[in-house]
Amino acid sequence: MNIELLDMSRMTIVAKQFIKTGQFVSELSVSPKIESRLFRFAPRDGEAPFETESCEEWLRELSRRGADDCKLIMHDELDTFERLDRVNGIPCCIICFYGDKASSWNKLWTLNPTNQKWSVQFIEIPVDQMHDKPVFSDVSDNMATLLIRIRELARKLKLSEFSFKFSAALKALQADLVDANIIRPTNRRLFQAATEAYVFGGEGSWTDVAKFAAAGKGLSGEYELLTKELYKGIALSLMYAVNEW
């Protein structure tokens, strides 16, 4: 899966767990590819600006300010997939809720060319108007059907690597025994399936190789439809898996 999206998912789980229990799951906040994080809170009336490089301190400040929930929010429909291979190209954020108020945590990734590790800034932006808190549904059945359909397309295109990826996602989704860790087994299955099925990116990805293979076989219409459905399925799977537990 795209590292930015994976990190946003993990950070949402870390934040939800801390808000629920006061427990900091440090192992989920660590990545060998991330050199540093900076959390920058928006200024509040009567309070000095606050920022920290400590994930645990970020969580404690969220709690101090009265956060009662966090959710990963993604766009589940995209007009183009071209941005997905770029840094900061994934349209997603973490929304933190404070009763009837909320704030959005947006990401900014910067690569250190010396060691090829990332520095990540999380920047808080207050949400002026907050409607009802979004609730997401279990999409396991729909995701399984979609994976079977797009796996068949990959086989028609003779793209065995992608057929294998979609089979792995389907197997993860249908596994009888899943180590759920913090989140529930159903959520864990969907998270793993979405991780396996994420084939978007630049050169050599599904949106590169399969697009041209489909054009060569007169299957562009089927490719476009199923690719859009795949992205939506991954987004809905992640938002249920990460948010609803």
C-alpha positions as semicolon CSV with decimal commas, in nm:
position;residue;x (nm);y (nm);z (nm)
1;M;0,000;0,000;0,000
2;N;0,104;0,361;-0,050
3;I;0,315;0,455;0,252
4;E;0,128;0,782;0,312
5;L;-0,210;0,609;0,325
6;L;-0,075;0,328;0,541
7;D;0,071;0,578;0,787
8;M;-0,253;0,779;0,804
9;S;-0,443;0,456;0,873
10;R;-0,207;0,354;1,150
11;M;-0,205;0,698;1,308
12;T;-0,584;0,700;1,314
13;I;-0,587;0,364;1,493
14;V;-0,325;0,491;1,739
15;A;-0,531;0,805;1,809
16;K;-0,860;0,615;1,851
17;Q;-0,701;0,366;2,088
18;F;-0,551;0,644;2,301
19;I;-0,881;0,834;2,315
20;K;-1,066;0,516;2,412
21;T;-0,825;0,369;2,666
22;G;-0,537;0,609;2,730
23;Q;-0,302;0,343;2,588
24;F;-0,031;0,454;2,343
25;V;0,038;0,177;2,090
26;S;0,391;0,286;2,010
27;E;0,471;0,000;1,771
28;L;0,205;0,121;1,524
29;S;0,354;0,470;1,517
30;V;0,703;0,349;1,415
31;S;0,814;0,303;1,055
32;P;1,170;0,243;0,930
33;K;1,095;0,469;0,634
34;I;0,991;0,768;0,847
35;E;1,267;0,979;1,000
36;S;1,053;1,226;1,193
37;R;0,703;1,359;1,247
38;L;0,591;1,707;1,346
39;F;0,241;1,774;1,477
40;R;0,136;2,139;1,445
41;F;-0,182;2,243;1,626
42;A;-0,385;2,538;1,503
43;P;-0,373;2,836;1,742
44;R;-0,665;2,871;1,982
45;D;-0,797;3,184;2,150
46;G;-0,589;3,260;2,458
47;E;-0,342;2,977;2,394
48;A;0,006;2,989;2,247
49;P;0,068;2,788;1,929
50;F;0,166;2,431;2,008
51;E;0,368;2,178;1,813
52;T;0,551;1,861;1,903
53;E;0,764;1,591;1,743
54;S;0,636;1,331;1,988
55;C;0,344;1,116;1,880
56;E;0,255;1,045;2,242
57;E;0,259;1,417;2,323
58;W;0,031;1,479;2,024
59;L;-0,215;1,227;2,163
60;R;-0,203;1,378;2,509
61;E;-0,271;1,723;2,365
62;L;-0,567;1,589;2,167
63;S;-0,702;1,439;2,488
64;R;-0,638;1,761;2,684
65;R;-0,834;1,956;2,425
66;G;-1,128;1,718;2,458
67;A;-1,107;1,496;2,149
68;D;-1,365;1,218;2,169
69;D;-1,300;1,038;1,839
70;C;-1,082;1,035;1,526
71;K;-1,162;0,904;1,179
72;L;-0,969;0,850;0,858
73;I;-1,146;1,026;0,570
74;M;-1,068;0,952;0,206
75;H;-1,216;1,053;-0,128
76;D;-1,366;0,729;-0,257
77;E;-1,402;0,854;-0,614
78;L;-1,126;1,005;-0,828
79;D;-1,146;1,165;-1,173
80;T;-0,788;1,062;-1,246
81;F;-0,535;0,827;-1,090
82;E;-0,232;1,022;-1,209
83;R;-0,168;1,191;-0,875
84;L;-0,145;0,864;-0,684
85;D;0,219;0,811;-0,780
86;R;0,323;1,151;-0,645
87;V;0,429;1,256;-0,297
88;N;0,130;1,403;-0,109
89;G;-0,093;1,274;-0,388
90;I;-0,333;1,063;-0,178
91;P;-0,645;1,269;-0,093
92;C;-0,703;1,178;0,272
93;C;-0,694;1,330;0,620
94;I;-0,765;1,249;0,984
95;I;-1,067;1,421;1,136
96;C;-1,065;1,469;1,515
97;F;-1,401;1,533;1,681
98;Y;-1,464;1,750;1,986
99;G;-1,835;1,719;2,058
100;D;-2,005;1,928;1,788
101;K;-1,671;2,066;1,662
102;A;-1,393;1,908;1,462
103;S;-1,052;1,966;1,308
104;S;-0,876;1,813;1,009
105;W;-0,520;1,685;1,025
106;N;-0,359;1,709;0,683
107;K;-0,024;1,557;0,588
108;L;0,286;1,695;0,419
109;W;0,564;1,448;0,329
110;T;0,922;1,550;0,250
111;L;1,200;1,312;0,144
112;N;1,552;1,342;0,284
113;P;1,766;1,263;-0,025
114;T;2,065;1,168;0,191
115;N;1,911;0,870;0,368
116;Q;1,591;0,829;0,160
117;K;1,374;0,864;0,468
118;W;1,066;1,078;0,512
119;S;0,978;1,370;0,737
120;V;0,605;1,408;0,791
121;Q;0,419;1,716;0,906
122;F;0,066;1,681;1,041
123;I;-0,106;2,017;1,022
124;E;-0,432;2,088;1,206
125;I;-0,700;2,290;1,030
126;P;-1,024;2,373;1,219
127;V;-1,344;2,264;1,045
128;D;-1,588;2,555;1,037
129;Q;-1,899;2,347;0,983
130;M;-1,930;1,988;1,098
131;H;-2,234;1,786;1,002
132;D;-2,311;1,447;1,150
133;K;-2,009;1,228;1,217
134;P;-1,967;0,988;0,923
135;V;-2,044;0,622;0,983
136;F;-1,909;0,348;0,754
137;S;-2,052;0,004;0,676
138;D;-1,895;-0,340;0,641
139;V;-1,825;-0,386;0,268
140;S;-1,675;-0,735;0,290
141;D;-1,923;-0,900;0,053
142;N;-1,902;-0,624;-0,208
143;M;-1,523;-0,623;-0,187
144;A;-1,506;-1,000;-0,238
145;T;-1,725;-0,978;-0,550
146;L;-1,516;-0,691;-0,685
147;L;-1,188;-0,875;-0,630
148;I;-1,318;-1,178;-0,820
149;R;-1,424;-0,957;-1,112
150;I;-1,101;-0,761;-1,135
151;R;-0,892;-1,076;-1,094
152;E;-1,072;-1,217;-1,396
153;L;-0,985;-0,902;-1,591
154;A;-0,619;-0,940;-1,491
155;R;-0,628;-1,298;-1,622
156;K;-0,782;-1,180;-1,951
157;L;-0,496;-0,931;-1,980
158;K;-0,244;-1,206;-1,896
159;L;-0,108;-1,003;-1,606
160;S;-0,027;-1,281;-1,361
161;E;0,138;-1,050;-1,107
162;F;-0,184;-0,855;-1,060
163;S;-0,400;-1,167;-1,069
164;F;-0,186;-1,295;-0,781
165;K;-0,229;-0,968;-0,589
166;F;-0,607;-0,979;-0,619
167;S;-0,609;-1,346;-0,517
168;A;-0,402;-1,257;-0,209
169;A;-0,648;-0,981;-0,123
170;L;-0,941;-1,219;-0,159
171;K;-0,768;-1,478;0,058
172;A;-0,699;-1,216;0,327
173;L;-1,062;-1,108;0,317
174;Q;-1,192;-1,461;0,355
175;A;-0,941;-1,588;0,611
176;D;-1,095;-1,788;0,896
177;L;-0,831;-1,689;1,150
178;V;-0,696;-1,337;1,161
179;D;-0,479;-1,184;1,431
180;A;-0,703;-0,886;1,501
181;N;-0,469;-0,714;1,750
182;I;-0,651;-0,392;1,846
183;I;-0,926;-0,388;1,586
184;R;-1,187;-0,662;1,535
185;P;-1,128;-0,960;1,301
186;T;-1,364;-0,830;1,031
187;N;-1,190;-0,493;1,035
188;R;-0,851;-0,657;1,023
189;R;-0,952;-0,868;0,723
190;L;-1,072;-0,564;0,533
191;F;-0,757;-0,372;0,621
192;Q;-0,537;-0,656;0,497
193;A;-0,744;-0,703;0,181
194;A;-0,721;-0,331;0,102
195;T;-0,346;-0,342;0,160
196;E;-0,300;-0,637;-0,077
197;A;-0,533;-0,494;-0,343
198;Y;-0,370;-0,149;-0,357
199;V;-0,205;-0,162;-0,701
200;F;-0,208;0,207;-0,787
201;G;0,098;0,416;-0,859
202;G;0,334;0,503;-1,140
203;E;0,539;0,299;-1,384
204;G;0,473;-0,074;-1,358
205;S;0,152;-0,030;-1,158
206;W;-0,201;-0,140;-1,249
207;T;-0,276;0,212;-1,370
208;D;0,021;0,188;-1,606
209;V;0,063;-0,168;-1,730
210;A;-0,300;-0,281;-1,718
211;K;-0,427;0,037;-1,881
212;F;-0,218;-0,021;-2,192
213;A;-0,283;-0,396;-2,195
214;A;-0,658;-0,331;-2,181
215;A;-0,637;-0,082;-2,467
216;G;-0,454;-0,340;-2,676
217;K;-0,729;-0,599;-2,622
218;G;-1,027;-0,365;-2,661
219;L;-1,109;-0,387;-2,288
220;S;-1,058;-0,023;-2,192
221;G;-1,420;0,023;-2,085
222;E;-1,410;-0,275;-1,849
223;Y;-1,070;-0,165;-1,719
224;E;-1,186;0,191;-1,643
225;L;-1,502;0,073;-1,468
226;L;-1,334;-0,190;-1,253
227;T;-1,035;0,031;-1,168
228;K;-1,266;0,305;-1,037
229;E;-1,464;0,044;-0,844
230;L;-1,141;-0,100;-0,702
231;Y;-1,024;0,235;-0,569
232;K;-1,366;0,300;-0,417
233;G;-1,371;-0,048;-0,264
234;I;-1,028;0,002;-0,110
235;A;-1,126;0,341;0,029
236;L;-1,451;0,212;0,181
237;S;-1,275;-0,097;0,318
238;L;-1,009;0,114;0,488
239;M;-1,254;0,366;0,629
240;Y;-1,465;0,087;0,781
241;A;-1,162;-0,108;0,904
242;V;-0,986;0,190;1,061
243;N;-1,286;0,383;1,192
244;E;-1,560;0,145;1,305
245;W;-1,439;-0,044;1,611
